[in-house]
Amino acid sequence: MNKTESPILKVWWVRNPPNNPEVYIVSSIKQARDILNKLTSADLKLPHVLSNAGGLCVLGEDGEWEDWYCDTCAEDINTCKC
């Protein structure tokens, strides 16, 4: 990927770990935040969901998925306020 290309991003979400993750390919950090917020809100309404985990990954130059961290504040998607 060169500097002018957008990164390939995916949101992952696991209800009641260690269940398998749900995966959503997203086009932006804003879309990732929106999806994570919707998943969180939905889980709060489901009495059988006892815990969950989620995050954002970016496809690295080596073809491996890596956790996304903000270039500005170095926080992950769950704590970044940029």
Secondary structure, DSSP 4 states (H G I P E B T S, - for coil): --TTSPPPEEEEEEESTTSPPEEEEESSHHHHHHHHHHHHHHHHT-TT---EEEEEEEE-TTS-EEE---TTT---TTT---
